[in-house]
Amino acid sequence: MIFPDIKTPLLWALGLGLVAALATAGIEGTRGASARTAAAKARQELAEYRGSMAESGRLAERAQRTQEQTWRTRVDGVIQDGQKQLAAARADAASAGAAERRVLDQLATFRAAVRTASAAPTAAGGSPPAEAALDLLTNLLGGSGAALRELGRFADATHGAGTICERHANAVSVE
């Protein structure tokens, strides 16, 4: 053996190089496994985040629909109450109109009786001024009745619409 000393250090160097290569491969393998684990964890966290966001969206939508249904129920109640109020106002107006007709009929009967009494030659209390006063009263009641009926219809409709509008706004206000 001419160079017996060279084999031993060369074998040592090759051995150390092999050990270094194996160590590097092991470290890189560990890093790769760690990176794969971190990526898997990140994917899982992203999936959980997306799931929680989807659930939050569903809950928000459900809450909104519940609120809309509550508003709709309140508004329907307001509309029904408003229709009842308007119907009651119309019924009151019809009663008032019937009472007005009765008063006008009684006035016409009284007026006819006064004319008959003043036309009779033996009548003691009838006179043309009394007839003129009754004619004036009849004209006043007849003319004002139509205007008052129209004014009453307008007032009832306006009051009813205002009340319904106010209650509608209160029904849909956020609590």
VMD Tcl script that builds the backbone (N, CA, C; Angstrom):
set m [mol new atoms 525]
animate dup $m
set s [atomselect $m all]
$s set {name element resname resid chain x y z} {
  {N N MET 1 A 0.822 -1.143 0.000}
  {CA C MET 1 A 0.000 0.000 0.000}
  {C C MET 1 A 0.882 1.226 0.000}
  {N N ILE 2 A 0.709 1.863 -1.009}
  {CA C ILE 2 A 1.535 3.031 -1.173}
  {C C ILE 2 A 0.938 4.205 -0.392}
  {N N PHE 3 A -0.294 4.368 -0.453}
  {CA C PHE 3 A -0.923 5.504 0.245}
  {C C PHE 3 A -1.938 4.992 1.277}
  {N N PRO 4 A -1.452 4.318 2.295}
  {CA C PRO 4 A -2.401 3.776 3.262}
  {C C PRO 4 A -3.089 4.883 4.059}
  {N N ASP 5 A -2.483 6.002 4.194}
  {CA C ASP 5 A -3.056 7.072 5.011}
  {C C ASP 5 A -4.197 7.790 4.283}
  {N N ILE 6 A -4.240 7.749 3.014}
  {CA C ILE 6 A -5.249 8.506 2.258}
  {C C ILE 6 A -6.596 7.798 2.354}
  {N N LYS 7 A -6.672 6.511 2.406}
  {CA C LYS 7 A -7.946 5.794 2.433}
  {C C LYS 7 A -8.746 6.118 3.693}
  {N N THR 8 A -8.088 6.143 4.747}
  {CA C THR 8 A -8.795 6.357 6.004}
  {C C THR 8 A -9.422 7.745 6.055}
  {N N PRO 9 A -8.692 8.835 5.751}
  {CA C PRO 9 A -9.358 10.129 5.789}
  {C C PRO 9 A -10.429 10.237 4.700}
  {N N LEU 10 A -10.225 9.617 3.562}
  {CA C LEU 10 A -11.216 9.677 2.488}
  {C C LEU 10 A -12.479 8.957 2.914}
  {N N LEU 11 A -12.317 7.837 3.565}
  {CA C LEU 11 A -13.486 7.107 4.046}
  {C C LEU 11 A -14.219 7.916 5.121}
  {N N TRP 12 A -13.389 8.562 5.920}
  {CA C TRP 12 A -14.002 9.412 6.952}
  {C C TRP 12 A -14.754 10.573 6.298}
  {N N ALA 13 A -14.188 11.179 5.311}
  {CA C ALA 13 A -14.814 12.311 4.646}
  {C C ALA 13 A -16.081 11.859 3.942}
  {N N LEU 14 A -16.012 10.704 3.281}
  {CA C LEU 14 A -17.203 10.175 2.621}
  {C C LEU 14 A -18.286 9.841 3.658}
  {N N GLY 15 A -17.874 9.280 4.739}
  {CA C GLY 15 A -18.821 8.937 5.809}
  {C C GLY 15 A -19.471 10.188 6.390}
  {N N LEU 16 A -18.618 11.212 6.635}
  {CA C LEU 16 A -19.161 12.454 7.175}
  {C C LEU 16 A -20.080 13.128 6.156}
  {N N GLY 17 A -19.722 13.088 4.884}
  {CA C GLY 17 A -20.558 13.664 3.830}
  {C C GLY 17 A -21.893 12.942 3.755}
  {N N LEU 18 A -21.855 11.609 3.891}
  {CA C LEU 18 A -23.086 10.818 3.863}
  {C C LEU 18 A -23.962 11.159 5.069}
  {N N VAL 19 A -23.326 11.280 6.218}
  {CA C VAL 19 A -24.074 11.635 7.426}
  {C C VAL 19 A -24.688 13.025 7.272}
  {N N ALA 20 A -23.917 13.980 6.726}
  {CA C ALA 20 A -24.421 15.338 6.522}
  {C C ALA 20 A -25.577 15.334 5.535}
  {N N ALA 21 A -25.447 14.547 4.469}
  {CA C ALA 21 A -26.515 14.471 3.470}
  {C C ALA 21 A -27.767 13.863 4.080}
  {N N LEU 22 A -27.586 12.815 4.870}
  {CA C LEU 22 A -28.743 12.179 5.505}
  {C C LEU 22 A -29.388 13.126 6.522}
  {N N ALA 23 A -28.553 13.846 7.267}
  {CA C ALA 23 A -29.071 14.794 8.246}
  {C C ALA 23 A -29.841 15.908 7.540}
  {N N THR 24 A -29.290 16.428 6.441}
  {CA C THR 24 A -29.957 17.486 5.677}
  {C C THR 24 A -31.281 16.969 5.122}
  {N N ALA 25 A -31.282 15.758 4.587}
  {CA C ALA 25 A -32.511 15.168 4.053}
  {C C ALA 25 A -33.537 14.993 5.160}
  {N N GLY 26 A -33.089 14.585 6.331}
  {CA C GLY 26 A -34.010 14.426 7.454}
  {C C GLY 26 A -34.598 15.749 7.902}
  {N N ILE 27 A -33.733 16.776 7.973}
  {CA C ILE 27 A -34.212 18.105 8.379}
  {C C ILE 27 A -35.206 18.634 7.359}
  {N N GLU 28 A -34.885 18.497 6.082}
  {CA C GLU 28 A -35.780 18.966 5.026}
  {C C GLU 28 A -37.093 18.180 5.034}
  {N N GLY 29 A -37.003 16.895 5.305}
  {CA C GLY 29 A -38.212 16.072 5.399}
  {C C GLY 29 A -39.088 16.536 6.546}
  {N N THR 30 A -38.432 16.859 7.657}
  {CA C THR 30 A -39.172 17.351 8.822}
  {C C THR 30 A -39.804 18.700 8.511}
  {N N ARG 31 A -39.037 19.584 7.853}
  {CA C ARG 31 A -39.580 20.884 7.464}
  {C C ARG 31 A -40.768 20.712 6.512}
  {N N GLY 32 A -40.657 19.829 5.557}
  {CA C GLY 32 A -41.732 19.569 4.599}
  {C C GLY 32 A -42.975 19.043 5.306}
  {N N ALA 33 A -42.755 18.108 6.242}
  {CA C ALA 33 A -43.888 17.564 6.994}
  {C C ALA 33 A -44.529 18.662 7.835}
  {N N SER 34 A -43.695 19.513 8.443}
  {CA C SER 34 A -44.200 20.612 9.253}
  {C C SER 34 A -44.986 21.598 8.382}
  {N N ALA 35 A -44.478 21.879 7.192}
  {CA C ALA 35 A -45.162 22.789 6.276}
  {C C ALA 35 A -46.486 22.195 5.823}
  {N N ARG 36 A -46.509 20.885 5.549}
  {CA C ARG 36 A -47.758 20.229 5.148}
  {C C ARG 36 A -48.774 20.260 6.296}
  {N N THR 37 A -48.282 20.064 7.505}
  {CA C THR 37 A -49.169 20.114 8.671}
  {C C THR 37 A -49.728 21.518 8.850}
  {N N ALA 38 A -48.879 22.539 8.706}
  {CA C ALA 38 A -49.327 23.930 8.835}
  {C C ALA 38 A -50.332 24.279 7.735}
  {N N ALA 39 A -50.098 23.818 6.528}
  {CA C ALA 39 A -51.016 24.093 5.419}
  {C C ALA 39 A -52.360 23.409 5.662}
  {N N ALA 40 A -52.318 22.174 6.157}
  {CA C ALA 40 A -53.562 21.465 6.453}
  {C C ALA 40 A -54.341 22.183 7.551}
  {N N LYS 41 A -53.622 22.659 8.568}
  {CA C LYS 41 A -54.263 23.386 9.659}
  {C C LYS 41 A -54.877 24.689 9.140}
  {N N ALA 42 A -54.150 25.394 8.262}
  {CA C ALA 42 A -54.655 26.637 7.689}
  {C C ALA 42 A -55.901 26.377 6.844}
  {N N ARG 43 A -55.898 25.295 6.067}
  {CA C ARG 43 A -57.079 24.945 5.268}
  {C C ARG 43 A -58.271 24.642 6.177}
  {N N GLN 44 A -58.015 23.933 7.270}
  {CA C GLN 44 A -59.083 23.607 8.214}
  {C C GLN 44 A -59.633 24.881 8.862}
  {N N GLU 45 A -58.758 25.770 9.282}
  {CA C GLU 45 A -59.199 27.023 9.888}
  {C C GLU 45 A -59.995 27.866 8.896}
  {N N LEU 46 A -59.558 27.889 7.627}
  {CA C LEU 46 A -60.281 28.626 6.596}
  {C C LEU 46 A -61.672 28.021 6.385}
  {N N ALA 47 A -61.733 26.697 6.357}
  {CA C ALA 47 A -63.029 26.034 6.192}
  {C C ALA 47 A -63.948 26.341 7.377}
  {N N GLU 48 A -63.414 26.350 8.585}
  {CA C GLU 48 A -64.205 26.681 9.769}
  {C C GLU 48 A -64.675 28.133 9.712}
  {N N TYR 49 A -63.789 29.027 9.282}
  {CA C TYR 49 A -64.141 30.442 9.168}
  {C C TYR 49 A -65.269 30.626 8.150}
  {N N ARG 50 A -65.125 29.980 7.003}
  {CA C ARG 50 A -66.164 30.076 5.976}
  {C C ARG 50 A -67.483 29.518 6.491}
  {N N GLY 51 A -67.412 28.415 7.211}
  {CA C GLY 51 A -68.633 27.827 7.780}
  {C C GLY 51 A -69.294 28.759 8.778}
  {N N SER 52 A -68.476 29.384 9.644}
  {CA C SER 52 A -69.052 30.296 10.632}
  {C C SER 52 A -69.635 31.536 9.948}
  {N N MET 53 A -69.000 32.023 8.885}
  {CA C MET 53 A -69.532 33.167 8.155}
  {C C MET 53 A -70.845 32.800 7.459}
  {N N ALA 54 A -70.906 31.601 6.896}
  {CA C ALA 54 A -72.140 31.158 6.251}
  {C C ALA 54 A -73.261 31.038 7.282}
  {N N GLU 55 A -72.947 30.498 8.452}
  {CA C GLU 55 A -73.942 30.366 9.514}
  {C C GLU 55 A -74.392 31.751 9.993}
  {N N SER 56 A -73.452 32.672 10.131}
  {CA C SER 56 A -73.806 34.040 10.531}
  {C C SER 56 A -74.731 34.670 9.498}
  {N N GLY 57 A -74.449 34.443 8.229}
  {CA C GLY 57 A -75.303 34.964 7.165}
  {C C GLY 57 A -76.701 34.377 7.235}
  {N N ARG 58 A -76.797 33.079 7.470}
  {CA C ARG 58 A -78.107 32.435 7.586}
  {C C ARG 58 A -78.865 32.980 8.788}
  {N N LEU 59 A -78.181 33.152 9.904}
  {CA C LEU 59 A -78.836 33.682 11.100}
  {C C LEU 59 A -79.307 35.122 10.892}
  {N N ALA 60 A -78.476 35.924 10.225}
  {CA C ALA 60 A -78.863 37.313 9.948}
  {C C ALA 60 A -80.069 37.357 9.015}
  {N N GLU 61 A -80.074 36.502 8.014}
  {CA C GLU 61 A -81.200 36.463 7.083}
  {C C GLU 61 A -82.471 36.012 7.803}
  {N N ARG 62 A -82.349 35.008 8.661}
  {CA C ARG 62 A -83.501 34.526 9.424}
  {C C ARG 62 A -84.034 35.630 10.340}
  {N N ALA 63 A -83.129 36.363 10.988}
  {CA C ALA 63 A -83.550 37.462 11.862}
  {C C ALA 63 A -84.253 38.546 11.054}
  {N N GLN 64 A -83.743 38.847 9.873}
  {CA C GLN 64 A -84.364 39.857 9.015}
  {C C GLN 64 A -85.757 39.414 8.581}
  {N N ARG 65 A -85.901 38.159 8.209}
  {CA C ARG 65 A -87.214 37.656 7.798}
  {C C ARG 65 A -88.195 37.670 8.963}
  {N N THR 66 A -87.713 37.339 10.140}
  {CA C THR 66 A -88.570 37.388 11.327}
  {C C THR 66 A -89.027 38.815 11.585}
  {N N GLN 67 A -88.102 39.762 11.460}
  {CA C GLN 67 A -88.448 41.172 11.665}
  {C C GLN 67 A -89.455 41.632 10.617}
  {N N GLU 68 A -89.240 41.250 9.375}
  {CA C GLU 68 A -90.174 41.629 8.310}
  {C C GLU 68 A -91.556 41.038 8.570}
  {N N GLN 69 A -91.596 39.786 9.037}
  {CA C GLN 69 A -92.876 39.147 9.338}
  {C C GLN 69 A -93.579 39.868 10.488}
  {N N THR 70 A -92.799 40.273 11.486}
  {CA C THR 70 A -93.366 41.034 12.610}
  {C C THR 70 A -93.956 42.338 12.102}
  {N N TRP 71 A -93.203 43.048 11.266}
  {CA C TRP 71 A -93.702 44.298 10.695}
  {C C TRP 71 A -94.958 44.063 9.875}
  {N N ARG 72 A -94.943 43.027 9.050}
  {CA C ARG 72 A -96.095 42.728 8.191}
  {C C ARG 72 A -97.329 42.459 9.049}
  {N N THR 73 A -97.153 41.691 10.121}
  {CA C THR 73 A -98.273 41.387 11.013}
  {C C THR 73 A -98.813 42.665 11.645}
  {N N ARG 74 A -97.906 43.518 12.105}
  {CA C ARG 74 A -98.331 44.786 12.711}
  {C C ARG 74 A -99.046 45.664 11.693}
  {N N VAL 75 A -98.491 45.756 10.496}
  {CA C VAL 75 A -99.084 46.603 9.462}
  {C C VAL 75 A -100.458 46.066 9.069}
  {N N ASP 76 A -100.582 44.749 8.952}
  {CA C ASP 76 A -101.889 44.174 8.633}
  {C C ASP 76 A -102.906 44.505 9.722}
  {N N GLY 77 A -102.466 44.447 10.966}
  {CA C GLY 77 A -103.353 44.814 12.066}
  {C C GLY 77 A -103.754 46.274 11.992}
  {N N VAL 78 A -102.807 47.131 11.668}
  {CA C VAL 78 A -103.102 48.565 11.537}
  {C C VAL 78 A -104.098 48.792 10.405}
  {N N ILE 79 A -103.898 48.109 9.301}
  {CA C ILE 79 A -104.807 48.268 8.156}
  {C C ILE 79 A -106.212 47.810 8.524}
  {N N GLN 80 A -106.300 46.653 9.178}
  {CA C GLN 80 A -107.623 46.146 9.568}
  {C C GLN 80 A -108.302 47.083 10.563}
  {N N ASP 81 A -107.547 47.578 11.546}
  {CA C ASP 81 A -108.118 48.525 12.502}
  {C C ASP 81 A -108.552 49.808 11.799}
  {N N GLY 82 A -107.750 50.272 10.863}
  {CA C GLY 82 A -108.103 51.479 10.110}
  {C C GLY 82 A -109.385 51.286 9.312}
  {N N GLN 83 A -109.515 50.112 8.696}
  {CA C GLN 83 A -110.737 49.844 7.942}
  {C C GLN 83 A -111.950 49.796 8.866}
  {N N LYS 84 A -111.756 49.237 10.061}
  {CA C LYS 84 A -112.855 49.213 11.035}
  {C C LYS 84 A -113.219 50.630 11.475}
  {N N GLN 85 A -112.213 51.466 11.703}
  {CA C GLN 85 A -112.477 52.853 12.102}
  {C C GLN 85 A -113.216 53.610 11.006}
  {N N LEU 86 A -112.778 53.411 9.758}
  {CA C LEU 86 A -113.455 54.094 8.646}
  {C C LEU 86 A -114.889 53.592 8.490}
  {N N ALA 87 A -115.090 52.287 8.665}
  {CA C ALA 87 A -116.446 51.736 8.583}
  {C C ALA 87 A -117.320 52.303 9.701}
  {N N ALA 88 A -116.734 52.424 10.901}
  {CA C ALA 88 A -117.492 52.993 12.024}
  {C C ALA 88 A -117.822 54.460 11.752}
  {N N ALA 89 A -116.875 55.202 11.187}
  {CA C ALA 89 A -117.129 56.609 10.870}
  {C C ALA 89 A -118.223 56.723 9.810}
  {N N ARG 90 A -118.200 55.840 8.826}
  {CA C ARG 90 A -119.246 55.866 7.786}
  {C C ARG 90 A -120.610 55.528 8.386}
  {N N ALA 91 A -120.623 54.552 9.304}
  {CA C ALA 91 A -121.881 54.186 9.957}
  {C C ALA 91 A -122.399 55.354 10.791}
  {N N ASP 92 A -121.497 56.040 11.496}
  {CA C ASP 92 A -121.909 57.220 12.270}
  {C C ASP 92 A -122.442 58.306 11.347}
  {N N ALA 93 A -121.795 58.487 10.218}
  {CA C ALA 93 A -122.253 59.495 9.259}
  {C C ALA 93 A -123.628 59.120 8.705}
  {N N ALA 94 A -123.834 57.830 8.457}
  {CA C ALA 94 A -125.143 57.394 7.962}
  {C C ALA 94 A -126.214 57.631 9.024}
  {N N SER 95 A -125.891 57.371 10.297}
  {CA C SER 95 A -126.840 57.626 11.387}
  {C C SER 95 A -127.141 59.114 11.490}
  {N N ALA 96 A -126.103 59.929 11.372}
  {CA C ALA 96 A -126.303 61.375 11.426}
  {C C ALA 96 A -127.150 61.842 10.248}
  {N N GLY 97 A -126.926 61.254 9.077}
  {CA C GLY 97 A -127.733 61.608 7.905}
  {C C GLY 97 A -129.188 61.226 8.088}
  {N N ALA 98 A -129.407 60.058 8.687}
  {CA C ALA 98 A -130.789 59.633 8.949}
  {C C ALA 98 A -131.441 60.563 9.961}
  {N N ALA 99 A -130.692 60.957 11.003}
  {CA C ALA 99 A -131.231 61.892 11.994}
  {C C ALA 99 A -131.543 63.240 11.339}
  {N N GLU 100 A -130.673 63.683 10.433}
  {CA C GLU 100 A -130.912 64.939 9.736}
  {C C GLU 100 A -132.185 64.850 8.898}
  {N N ARG 101 A -132.360 63.719 8.220}
  {CA C ARG 101 A -133.568 63.549 7.414}
  {C C ARG 101 A -134.827 63.570 8.299}
  {N N ARG 102 A -134.736 62.950 9.469}
  {CA C ARG 102 A -135.888 62.956 10.385}
  {C C ARG 102 A -136.205 64.389 10.839}
  {N N VAL 103 A -135.154 65.141 11.178}
  {CA C VAL 103 A -135.363 66.532 11.604}
  {C C VAL 103 A -135.978 67.340 10.460}
  {N N LEU 104 A -135.470 67.149 9.246}
  {CA C LEU 104 A -136.022 67.887 8.096}
  {C C LEU 104 A -137.463 67.465 7.823}
  {N N ASP 105 A -137.759 66.171 7.993}
  {CA C ASP 105 A -139.141 65.702 7.806}
  {C C ASP 105 A -140.057 66.318 8.871}
  {N N GLN 106 A -139.569 66.356 10.128}
  {CA C GLN 106 A -140.374 66.967 11.199}
  {C C GLN 106 A -140.568 68.454 10.921}
  {N N LEU 107 A -139.506 69.104 10.439}
  {CA C LEU 107 A -139.619 70.525 10.114}
  {C C LEU 107 A -140.606 70.743 8.974}
  {N N ALA 108 A -140.578 69.867 7.982}
  {CA C ALA 108 A -141.525 69.990 6.866}
  {C C ALA 108 A -142.948 69.776 7.359}
  {N N THR 109 A -143.141 68.820 8.264}
  {CA C THR 109 A -144.476 68.576 8.820}
  {C C THR 109 A -144.932 69.791 9.619}
  {N N PHE 110 A -144.031 70.334 10.441}
  {CA C PHE 110 A -144.364 71.509 11.241}
  {C C PHE 110 A -144.652 72.698 10.339}
  {N N ARG 111 A -143.864 72.830 9.314}
  {CA C ARG 111 A -144.038 73.938 8.375}
  {C C ARG 111 A -145.388 73.833 7.663}
  {N N ALA 112 A -145.722 72.618 7.262}
  {CA C ALA 112 A -147.025 72.417 6.611}
  {C C ALA 112 A -148.160 72.743 7.583}
  {N N ALA 113 A -147.987 72.361 8.851}
  {CA C ALA 113 A -149.025 72.661 9.847}
  {C C ALA 113 A -149.145 74.158 10.063}
  {N N VAL 114 A -148.023 74.878 10.101}
  {CA C VAL 114 A -148.059 76.337 10.286}
  {C C VAL 114 A -148.707 76.994 9.084}
  {N N ARG 115 A -148.417 76.531 7.887}
  {CA C ARG 115 A -149.038 77.125 6.680}
  {C C ARG 115 A -150.534 76.862 6.674}
  {N N THR 116 A -150.891 75.662 7.067}
  {CA C THR 116 A -152.320 75.339 7.106}
  {C C THR 116 A -153.016 76.212 8.137}
  {N N ALA 117 A -152.366 76.372 9.272}
  {CA C ALA 117 A -152.969 77.174 10.334}
  {C C ALA 117 A -153.026 78.645 9.943}
  {N N SER 118 A -152.020 79.176 9.266}
  {CA C SER 118 A -152.039 80.586 8.905}
  {C C SER 118 A -152.957 80.842 7.719}
  {N N ALA 119 A -153.248 79.832 6.947}
  {CA C ALA 119 A -154.143 80.014 5.810}
  {C C ALA 119 A -155.598 79.969 6.260}
  {N N ALA 120 A -155.876 79.360 7.386}
  {CA C ALA 120 A -157.260 79.270 7.861}
  {C C ALA 120 A -157.731 80.646 8.338}
  {N N PRO 121 A -158.967 81.014 8.022}
  {CA C PRO 121 A -159.452 82.335 8.395}
  {C C PRO 121 A -159.602 82.520 9.899}
  {N N THR 122 A -159.721 81.456 10.652}
  {CA C THR 122 A -159.925 81.602 12.082}
  {C C THR 122 A -158.633 81.416 12.865}
  {N N ALA 123 A -157.558 81.314 12.198}
  {CA C ALA 123 A -156.288 81.090 12.896}
  {C C ALA 123 A -155.916 82.322 13.679}
  {N N ALA 124 A -155.525 82.089 14.909}
  {CA C ALA 124 A -155.225 83.216 15.761}
  {C C ALA 124 A -153.729 83.495 15.830}
  {N N GLY 125 A -152.875 82.474 15.700}
  {CA C GLY 125 A -151.449 82.693 15.935}
  {C C GLY 125 A -150.609 82.745 14.677}
  {N N GLY 126 A -151.101 82.320 13.561}
  {CA C GLY 126 A -150.271 82.254 12.367}
  {C C GLY 126 A -150.164 83.588 11.679}
  {N N SER 127 A -148.977 83.864 11.152}
  {CA C SER 127 A -148.776 85.107 10.416}
  {C C SER 127 A -147.692 84.882 9.390}
  {N N PRO 128 A -147.636 85.720 8.357}
  {CA C PRO 128 A -146.601 85.561 7.347}
  {C C PRO 128 A -145.185 85.622 7.915}
  {N N PRO 129 A -144.879 86.444 8.912}
  {CA C PRO 129 A -143.511 86.421 9.437}
  {C C PRO 129 A -143.128 85.069 10.026}
  {N N ALA 130 A -144.074 84.349 10.628}
  {CA C ALA 130 A -143.770 83.020 11.173}
  {C C ALA 130 A -143.436 82.069 10.035}
  {N N GLU 131 A -144.146 82.155 8.944}
  {CA C GLU 131 A -143.866 81.305 7.796}
  {C C GLU 131 A -142.492 81.647 7.207}
  {N N ALA 132 A -142.186 82.924 7.155}
  {CA C ALA 132 A -140.892 83.345 6.613}
  {C C ALA 132 A -139.752 82.819 7.495}
  {N N ALA 133 A -139.942 82.833 8.795}
  {CA C ALA 133 A -138.916 82.321 9.703}
  {C C ALA 133 A -138.734 80.811 9.514}
  {N N LEU 134 A -139.848 80.103 9.348}
  {CA C LEU 134 A -139.762 78.654 9.113}
  {C C LEU 134 A -139.098 78.355 7.776}
  {N N ASP 135 A -139.418 79.162 6.756}
  {CA C ASP 135 A -138.775 78.980 5.448}
  {C C ASP 135 A -137.265 79.205 5.566}
  {N N LEU 136 A -136.885 80.226 6.301}
  {CA C LEU 136 A -135.466 80.517 6.509}
  {C C LEU 136 A -134.774 79.366 7.238}
  {N N LEU 137 A -135.421 78.861 8.293}
  {CA C LEU 137 A -134.862 77.742 9.052}
  {C C LEU 137 A -134.729 76.498 8.172}
  {N N THR 138 A -135.718 76.228 7.369}
  {CA C THR 138 A -135.679 75.070 6.464}
  {C C THR 138 A -134.536 75.215 5.467}
  {N N ASN 139 A -134.390 76.406 4.893}
  {CA C ASN 139 A -133.307 76.629 3.927}
  {C C ASN 139 A -131.931 76.510 4.577}
  {N N LEU 140 A -131.817 77.057 5.777}
  {CA C LEU 140 A -130.537 76.955 6.485}
  {C C LEU 140 A -130.187 75.496 6.788}
  {N N LEU 141 A -131.133 74.772 7.325}
  {CA C LEU 141 A -130.864 73.370 7.664}
  {C C LEU 141 A -130.601 72.537 6.407}
  {N N GLY 142 A -131.382 72.769 5.375}
  {CA C GLY 142 A -131.197 72.002 4.139}
  {C C GLY 142 A -129.868 72.288 3.474}
  {N N GLY 143 A -129.497 73.580 3.384}
  {CA C GLY 143 A -128.242 73.954 2.726}
  {C C GLY 143 A -127.015 73.583 3.535}
  {N N SER 144 A -127.092 73.764 4.828}
  {CA C SER 144 A -125.916 73.454 5.647}
  {C C SER 144 A -125.725 71.953 5.807}
  {N N GLY 145 A -126.802 71.195 5.716}
  {CA C GLY 145 A -126.688 69.738 5.875}
  {C C GLY 145 A -125.785 69.108 4.828}
  {N N ALA 146 A -125.948 69.530 3.567}
  {CA C ALA 146 A -125.114 68.973 2.498}
  {C C ALA 146 A -123.654 69.346 2.698}
  {N N ALA 147 A -123.426 70.614 3.048}
  {CA C ALA 147 A -122.044 71.059 3.273}
  {C C ALA 147 A -121.437 70.347 4.477}
  {N N LEU 148 A -122.223 70.184 5.531}
  {CA C LEU 148 A -121.713 69.492 6.726}
  {C C LEU 148 A -121.435 68.016 6.456}
  {N N ARG 149 A -122.276 67.386 5.644}
  {CA C ARG 149 A -122.018 65.977 5.287}
  {C C ARG 149 A -120.699 65.845 4.527}
  {N N GLU 150 A -120.500 66.739 3.565}
  {CA C GLU 150 A -119.251 66.709 2.782}
  {C C GLU 150 A -118.046 66.983 3.677}
  {N N LEU 151 A -118.162 67.962 4.542}
  {CA C LEU 151 A -117.086 68.281 5.474}
  {C C LEU 151 A -116.827 67.104 6.423}
  {N N GLY 152 A -117.868 66.471 6.884}
  {CA C GLY 152 A -117.723 65.305 7.770}
  {C C GLY 152 A -117.024 64.152 7.078}
  {N N ARG 153 A -117.392 63.876 5.810}
  {CA C ARG 153 A -116.719 62.804 5.059}
  {C C ARG 153 A -115.228 63.108 4.918}
  {N N PHE 154 A -114.931 64.374 4.591}
  {CA C PHE 154 A -113.533 64.774 4.445}
  {C C PHE 154 A -112.794 64.643 5.779}
  {N N ALA 155 A -113.400 65.112 6.852}
  {CA C ALA 155 A -112.751 65.043 8.173}
  {C C ALA 155 A -112.540 63.593 8.602}
  {N N ASP 156 A -113.538 62.746 8.393}
  {CA C ASP 156 A -113.390 61.334 8.763}
  {C C ASP 156 A -112.283 60.669 7.959}
  {N N ALA 157 A -112.259 60.917 6.659}
  {CA C ALA 157 A -111.228 60.303 5.810}
  {C C ALA 157 A -109.838 60.804 6.177}
  {N N THR 158 A -109.723 62.110 6.412}
  {CA C THR 158 A -108.420 62.682 6.765}
  {C C THR 158 A -107.940 62.179 8.122}
  {N N HIS 159 A -108.823 62.183 9.088}
  {CA C HIS 159 A -108.459 61.706 10.423}
  {C C HIS 159 A -108.073 60.228 10.369}
  {N N GLY 160 A -108.881 59.441 9.664}
  {CA C GLY 160 A -108.584 58.008 9.551}
  {C C GLY 160 A -107.251 57.760 8.870}
  {N N ALA 161 A -106.995 58.478 7.780}
  {CA C ALA 161 A -105.724 58.301 7.061}
  {C C ALA 161 A -104.549 58.722 7.920}
  {N N GLY 162 A -104.683 59.825 8.649}
  {CA C GLY 162 A -103.599 60.281 9.522}
  {C C GLY 162 A -103.320 59.294 10.638}
  {N N THR 163 A -104.374 58.771 11.237}
  {CA C THR 163 A -104.213 57.792 12.315}
  {C C THR 163 A -103.559 56.521 11.791}
  {N N ILE 164 A -104.013 56.065 10.644}
  {CA C ILE 164 A -103.443 54.853 10.057}
  {C C ILE 164 A -101.981 55.070 9.707}
  {N N CYS 165 A -101.667 56.212 9.141}
  {CA C CYS 165 A -100.279 56.516 8.771}
  {C C CYS 165 A -99.380 56.529 10.008}
  {N N GLU 166 A -99.840 57.177 11.064}
  {CA C GLU 166 A -99.048 57.257 12.293}
  {C C GLU 166 A -98.860 55.862 12.902}
  {N N ARG 167 A -99.905 55.094 12.947}
  {CA C ARG 167 A -99.798 53.745 13.522}
  {C C ARG 167 A -98.932 52.852 12.651}
  {N N HIS 168 A -99.002 53.053 11.321}
  {CA C HIS 168 A -98.148 52.284 10.409}
  {C C HIS 168 A -96.672 52.584 10.684}
  {N N ALA 169 A -96.360 53.866 10.840}
  {CA C ALA 169 A -94.975 54.252 11.124}
  {C C ALA 169 A -94.512 53.676 12.448}
  {N N ASN 170 A -95.371 53.681 13.448}
  {CA C ASN 170 A -95.017 53.097 14.740}
  {C C ASN 170 A -94.856 51.587 14.651}
  {N N ALA 171 A -95.635 50.956 13.782}
  {CA C ALA 171 A -95.570 49.494 13.671}
  {C C ALA 171 A -94.273 49.017 13.057}
  {N N VAL 172 A -93.712 49.804 12.154}
  {CA C VAL 172 A -92.489 49.357 11.478}
  {C C VAL 172 A -91.234 49.991 12.058}
  {N N SER 173 A -91.387 50.741 13.147}
  {CA C SER 173 A -90.195 51.340 13.743}
  {C C SER 173 A -89.382 50.255 14.446}
  {N N VAL 174 A -88.094 50.436 14.452}
  {CA C VAL 174 A -87.188 49.465 15.075}
  {C C VAL 174 A -87.273 49.634 16.576}
  {N N GLU 175 A -87.428 48.525 17.240}
  {CA C GLU 175 A -87.563 48.566 18.707}
  {C C GLU 175 A -86.244 48.604 19.389}
}
mol reanalyze $m
mol bondsrecalc $m
mol representation Tube
mol addrep $m
